[in-house]
Amino acid sequence: MRTRFKNDMGYSDVTPKSAWLNRRDLLKGAGGASIAASLAGIADGAVLEASKSIYSTDEDPNDLEDITSYNNFYEFGTGKGDPARYAGELTTKPWSVVVDGMVGRPGTYAYEDIVSGVALEERIYRLRCVEAWSMVVPWIGFELSELLKRVEPSPGAKFVAFETLVRPEEMRGQKSSFVLEWPYREGLRLDEAMNPLAILAVGLYGEEMPNQNGAPIRLVVPWKYGFKSIKSIVRITLTDFQPPTTWNMQAPGEYGFYSNVNPNVDHPRWSQASERRVGSGLFARRMETRMFNGYEEYVAELYGDMDLRANY
Ligand code: MTE
């Protein structure tokens, strides 16, 4: 599958959810494995070709409105509405990602080269924020393992570190350093990164990634708390040591390196046993939080007999 960028339209041109739903019905009607044919030519935005995935949940996705207006992206401010308000100030083209550390093929890879030739899929995943709210998001992306295999991890590599860009002139939250230390950093163990559920997402609702959701390329690891899913990535480094990560450095007693969703381990200041599904209106739907955010069958084996209670 190839990425199809029909043109260079930005977020303001993203198709409303109603239009997307119509297209989705078309897809269902088409019944094929590929979403591409039905999407191509219908939308006037930047359309991404993608196929459906066995890993998608059949839960209803949140509205495009919810997904793009209720965000955490501290580079643009700490309010939930700040990313929608200010992320448009970020230039995402051109974009490149430095891949370095313990790899056979280090380099600076242009975004277009990263996505050309990868198998884009729609992954409808639950996203569980550590703050106890959740959403369902129809991401478009590809397995992180595809990129890692292409850059050839060295035999001793054990972890993957990620960094978001630092550009205070376009990311107003970065003008203050007492919010967080920049760049925002995250990391995974290499075997976690190779798990098929871990994706690099380049879009949602069938179109290019809105800036507030981490354009042009972000990580999505659905069995971990949302803060692991780092946005707007500019560096990927393979290491043989556990890399420092932003929230863990900020408050080590509250946010661990692993941070697997776990209803049995409360945050020191609130319960993690249940969550509020964003967008359920006045009578917000509270639901029980599931171990590994419901992805236990795919990821539990990564942790063997690790003490998951201690290992927040
Ligand atoms: N990535 C960066 N660079 N900066 C951030 O502040 N916030 C994280 C994560 N990735 C964050 C980030 C948190 S706390 C969550 S819950 C998710 O992004 C939210 O993703 P969404 O806004 O697309 O729902």
Boltz pocket constraint, residues with backbone or C-beta under 6 A from the ligand:
constraints:
  - pocket:
      binder: B
      contacts: [[A, 67], [A, 70], [A, 71], [A, 72], [A, 73], [A, 74], [A, 75], [A, 127], [A, 128], [A, 129], [A, 130], [A, 164], [A, 184], [A, 212], [A, 213], [A, 214], [A, 225], [A, 226], [A, 227], [A, 228], [A, 229], [A, 230], [A, 231], [A, 232]]
      max_distance: 6.0
